[in-house]
Amino acid sequence: MSDDTMNPQQRPASSLGVPVAIVIAAALIAVAIYLSNGGNANAPAQNADDTAQITTEAKPIRGLQEGDHIRGNPDAAILMVEYSDYDCPFCSRFHGTLTNVLASPRGAAGEVAWVYRQFPLQALHPNAPAIAHASECVNDVAGNEAFWAFTDSYFSTGADDEAGLYAIVTGAGADETAVRACMDAGTHISAIQETILEAANAGGNGTPFTVFIFKDDMTDALRALVEQLSVQYRDSSGKSLFTTISDTQLSMGGALPEAIVNQIIEAQLGS
């Protein structure tokens, strides 16, 4: 499932000119090989760095940690951990979906929260790693609220050039000079590499990719729902967009409708 095959409309490919021609090398090489092999990590090795290997089975992701970008109650019964790419048009659509979910009664009651993690796919969107890095620098300089303000604004308007990107940075409340210094230093390259690999190891092969982390084991109602959805929602190769990673983690590929996200939440939480 790659968003470029599902939607012909992409953001402009012109370079933002940001001085982070960023070398998210090992992680991107490994993920690119993984995706080019159709998600088959057992395909012949192609000299990917040994430190950036993709596992063959979906692995559970880490839970909420200090430094994560979260909207909602950190102690929510359900965490929706989204791995996203700023220049992915499907991610832009899904951003609105999860915004609505957080505004729903379940979100307002603190039962559901949203965590954003980086999954820039440079082969599809050359500017995505630099934008991801800029968002992390905004967080460093001005905090979590500024990160989300940057993210909301970028998904709403995009940026055609460096001036446009830094207009979003300052509009989010971050100091441009400080963000530029952070960008020049490549401060967050390693962290972005880690989230790219984490997403791929959990089974992500496109964006958006979401992992639901449940405080309690998945209910029978949710397991039955996932069986139904797995038949209905498949990628172009016929693979289900849903994977039960563990008793408390469920992954979902793609920008599926808000109604599906709400069905998952209700099947887990009940009435």
N, C-alpha and C positions, 0 to 999 in steps of 0.2 A: 504494500500500500504506500504509494508515494504520491504526494499531493499534486505533482506536476502532471501526472497522467489522469488525474481526476478533475482538474479544472484548468483550462487553457489560459486563464487570466492570472498573470503574475505581476508583482510589483516591478517597477523599472529596474533593469539590470545595471544601470550606470553605477560606477564606483562612488562610494561616499567619500573617498579620499581620506578616510580616517587612518592615522598612522599606526594601525594595528593590522597589518596584512597578516593577521594573527595566525600563528603557527600552532594551531590546535592539532598538531601533526599526528602523533601516534594514535590518538583516539579517532581522528577523522579517517586515517588510513584504514584502521581496523574496521570501522563502521562501513566505510565505502566498500571494502572487500566483502563484508557480510551482506550488504544490500545487493551488490553486483552478483552474488551467488544465490540470490533469491532467499536470503535469510538462512542459508545453509552454512553453519559454522564448521562443518566437517569437510567442506570443499578443500581442494589442495591449497596449501599455504602459499602466500605470495609475499613473503618477507615482511610481514607486518611486525612491528616492534613487539617483542615478547611481553612487554608490560601492558599491552593494549589488546588482549585477546578477548573474543566474544565467546561466551559459553553456549552450549548446545541446548540447554533447557532453561526455561524462564526462571530467573532467580528473584526471590523477594527483594524489594527495595528497602532502603533504610527508612526508619520512621522520621518523624519531625525532629529536626535538630536546630540548635542555635545557628542563626544566620540564614535559615530558610525564609523565603518570601511567602508570608501567609496572610490570607484574608479570612477573618472569622475566628471562632473560638479554638485555641490550640488544643483544648481538651475535648473536641467534638467527637461524637460517636463514629463519624465518617470523615476521613480526610480524602479529598480528591486531589491527587498529586498529578499535575499536568506537566508533561515534558513538551516544550513548545519552541517554535522557530518564528522569530519576529517577521520574517518576510514570507511566511507561508500563508496563502489566502484562506486556507481551511482553518488555520489557527486563529486568524482574525475573526472568522465567523464563530468559532467555538468559544472565543473570549467573551463574546456577547452571551452565549449560552450559559457559561458558568457564572457570569455576572448576574444573570437572572435567577439562577439556582440559589446564589447567596442571598438574594433579595426575597426569596420565598419564605414562607412560614418556618420551614425546617432550618433555613440559614439564619433567620432572625432569632430563632430560639436557641441558637448555638449548637445545633445537632450536626451541622455539616460545615466544613471549612475547606478552603481552597489553597493549595500550595503550588507555586510556580517554580519549575526547574528548567534549565536551559537544555535545548536539544537542537542547536543550529545545524542544518544540513547544507554544508558549504557547496557541495556538488550541484545542488539545485538552486541555492540562493547564496551567491558569493559574498554578499554583504552581511549575511546573518550572524557570523561569528563576531564581527565588529560591533554590531548593534547589541548583541547579547553582552559583550564586554562593557559597552557603554552603560547598559542598564545596571550592571553590577557596580560600576563606578559611581553611578548616581546613588545607589543604595549606601555605598561607603560614605559618600560625602553628605547626604541629606536624609538617609534613613529609609525604613520600610514604606512609609506613606509616599515618599517621593518616588521610590521604585515603582509602586503601583500607579502613581500619576503618570510617570514616564510610559509605562506599559499600556495603560488605557489610551494615552494620547497617540502613541506610535501605531497601535492597532486601528485607531480611528482615522489617522491622516497619513501615516507613513512619512518618509523623508526621501527626497530625490537626490540630495547632495549633503555634503558635510554641514553646510549652514543650516539646512533643514533639521538635521539630526541634533545639532547643538541648540537650536531653537526649542526643541522638545525637552532637551536636558534642562535648560534654564526655566522653561515653563513649568517643569516639575518641581522647581525650587532648589535645584543644585547649582553650585558655582561652576561656571564653565572652565575656569582656569584649573580648579582642583580636579575636575573630571578629566580634563586633557592630560594632566600629570599622571593620573591613575591609568589612563589609556596608554600613554607612552611607556609606562613602566611594565605594562603587561601583567598587572597585578592579579588578574583572575583567570589567566589562561589555564592553570592546573585545575582549578575548581570546575571550569567549564568542561575540560577533558573528562573529569570524573563523572559529571552528570550525563555526558554523552554516552559513556561506557555503561553507566548504570541503567540508562534507558534501553540500550541495545541488549544488555544482559537480561533485562526483564521481558524481552520479546519485542521491543519497539523497533519497527522497521519503516516508520514514516511519522509524520506529525499532523495533528496533535496526537499524543499518546498519553493516556491517562491511567493511573493505577489508583483504585479505591482501596484505602486501608481502613479496615473495620476494627473497632475496639473489641468487639466480640466476634466469635466465629460466624461465618456466613450462615444465615438461616436456611431452612429447607425451602422456604418460599423463594428466596433469592437463587438458590441452586437450580430450582425448577425454571425460574425465569431465564437464567443464563443458558440453560439447555435450549429453550425456545429461541432466544436471541441468536444463539450460535448458528442455528439453522438459517435464520432470516438474514443475518448480516455477515457477509463474507467479502474478502478482497478479490482482486482480479484473478488470483491463482486458486481461488476456492477455499482459502484458509479462513477460519472463523476470526472475526475481529475481537472476540472475547477469549480470555484465558484465565482459568482459575490457577493463580500462582501458588497460593497456600490457603489454609482455612480462613485467613484474615485478609487476603489480598486478591483482587480481581483486576485484570487489565482490560482496557478497551481501546481499540485503535480507531482513529478517525474522528471527524467532527459529526458525531451522531446527534440526532435531534434532542432538544431539551426534554421532550416527553420520555425518551429512553433513560436519560440520566435520572429523572424523577422516579421512574419505575424502579430502578435499581435502589434508590434511596428508600422508597416506600416498602419494597420487598424486604429490605434489611431491618428497618426500624418499626414497621408495622403501624397499627393505628394507636 
